[in-house]
Amino acid sequence: RGAPPRRALDQTFESVLPTIISTTVMIAVAFFVLGFSEFTITRNLGLLTGVIMLLCLLADVTLLPALLLRMPTRNIGAMSSGERDPVAHLDRDALPRH
């Protein structure tokens, strides 16, 4: 928390990238198994979905970091005490109300 964007991105990818890669590859392989189906629509769906999963993985490791680094940053700690953080309410509002 509070790290420069590049270092924060590196730390995040260091911890989550192996999981993202392994789960995406497992899901893609599961869809590629459908490629052995004798039913043409199922075979095509499996092959296409497997390829799309791998393309999404490629985007996750190349395009997403580049876009995140280009986003403008703001120093939340420098906000005045009267200014409300626009994302502070997200966690509270996401909880179901009883």
C-alpha positions as CSV (number, residue, x, y, z in Angstrom):
1,R,0.0,0.0,0.0
2,G,1.4,3.4,-1.0
3,A,4.1,1.9,-3.2
4,P,5.0,3.6,-6.5
5,P,2.8,2.2,-9.4
6,R,5.6,0.2,-11.1
7,R,6.7,-1.5,-7.9
8,A,3.1,-2.2,-6.8
9,L,2.4,-3.8,-10.1
10,D,5.6,-5.9,-9.9
11,Q,4.7,-7.0,-6.4
12,T,1.2,-7.9,-7.4
13,F,2.2,-9.8,-10.5
14,E,4.9,-11.7,-8.5
15,S,2.2,-13.0,-6.2
16,V,-0.7,-13.6,-8.5
17,L,0.8,-14.4,-11.9
18,P,1.6,-18.0,-11.2
19,T,-2.0,-18.6,-10.1
20,I,-3.4,-16.7,-13.1
21,I,-1.3,-18.7,-15.5
22,S,-2.0,-22.1,-14.0
23,T,-5.7,-21.6,-13.7
24,T,-6.0,-20.2,-17.3
25,V,-4.0,-23.1,-18.7
26,M,-6.0,-25.7,-16.9
27,I,-9.3,-24.2,-18.1
28,A,-8.0,-23.9,-21.6
29,V,-6.9,-27.6,-21.6
30,A,-10.3,-28.6,-20.3
31,F,-11.9,-26.8,-23.2
32,F,-9.4,-28.3,-25.7
33,V,-10.5,-31.7,-24.5
34,L,-13.9,-30.9,-26.1
35,G,-12.0,-30.8,-29.4
36,F,-12.0,-34.6,-29.3
37,S,-15.8,-34.6,-29.5
38,E,-17.5,-36.1,-32.6
39,F,-20.2,-33.5,-32.4
40,T,-18.9,-30.6,-34.6
41,I,-20.5,-27.8,-32.6
42,T,-19.1,-29.0,-29.3
43,R,-15.7,-29.6,-30.9
44,N,-15.6,-26.1,-32.4
45,L,-16.8,-24.5,-29.2
46,G,-14.1,-26.2,-27.2
47,L,-11.3,-25.3,-29.5
48,L,-12.4,-21.7,-29.9
49,T,-13.0,-21.2,-26.2
50,G,-9.6,-22.7,-25.4
51,V,-7.8,-20.4,-27.8
52,I,-9.8,-17.4,-26.5
53,M,-8.7,-18.3,-22.9
54,L,-5.0,-18.3,-24.0
55,L,-5.5,-15.0,-25.8
56,C,-7.0,-13.5,-22.6
57,L,-4.0,-14.8,-20.7
58,L,-1.7,-13.0,-23.1
59,A,-3.7,-9.8,-22.7
60,D,-3.6,-10.2,-18.9
61,V,0.2,-10.4,-18.8
62,T,0.9,-7.8,-21.5
63,L,-1.9,-5.3,-22.1
64,L,-3.3,-5.0,-18.6
65,P,0.0,-4.0,-16.9
66,A,0.6,-1.4,-19.7
67,L,-2.8,0.1,-19.2
68,L,-2.5,0.1,-15.5
69,L,0.8,2.0,-15.6
70,R,-0.7,4.6,-17.9
71,M,-3.6,5.4,-15.6
72,P,-3.3,8.6,-13.7
73,T,-2.5,8.2,-10.0
74,R,-3.5,10.3,-7.1
75,N,-2.2,10.5,-3.6
76,I,-5.1,9.5,-1.4
77,G,-3.1,10.4,1.7
78,A,-2.9,14.0,0.4
79,M,-6.7,14.5,0.3
80,S,-8.0,17.1,2.7
81,S,-9.9,15.8,5.7
82,G,-13.2,17.1,4.4
83,E,-12.8,15.4,1.0
84,R,-14.5,12.1,0.6
85,D,-12.7,9.2,-1.0
86,P,-15.0,8.2,-3.9
87,V,-14.2,4.4,-3.5
88,A,-14.4,4.2,0.3
89,H,-18.1,3.2,0.1
90,L,-17.7,0.3,-2.3
91,D,-17.0,-2.4,0.3
92,R,-19.7,-1.3,2.7
93,D,-22.4,-1.0,-0.1
94,A,-21.4,-4.4,-1.6
95,L,-22.6,-6.1,1.6
96,P,-26.2,-7.4,1.7
97,R,-28.5,-5.4,3.9
98,H,-30.7,-7.2,6.4
